């Protein structure tokens, strides 16, 4: 009976440590995901701005051409 109790306690300790390790990994990946999302949002805003600037520049060039 004592051996069985020790075995169960050992398994429980291992599982507890594993849960903590997995939680650390999940937390780290969540932080990375949030950083990637911020970077993606920033890049999206830059692309939209550059697209608007390109359209404005094309309009300016088109109006400057002699007809």
C-alpha angles and dihedrals in degrees: 000000000000091000091051091051092049090049092051092047090050092051091047092050091049092049092048091052091047092051090052091049092049091048090053091051092048091049092049092048091048090054091049091048091051091049091050090049091052090049091048091050090050093049091047091054090049092050091050091049093048090048091053091048091050092051090049091049092049090051091050092050092046092052092047094056115099114243 
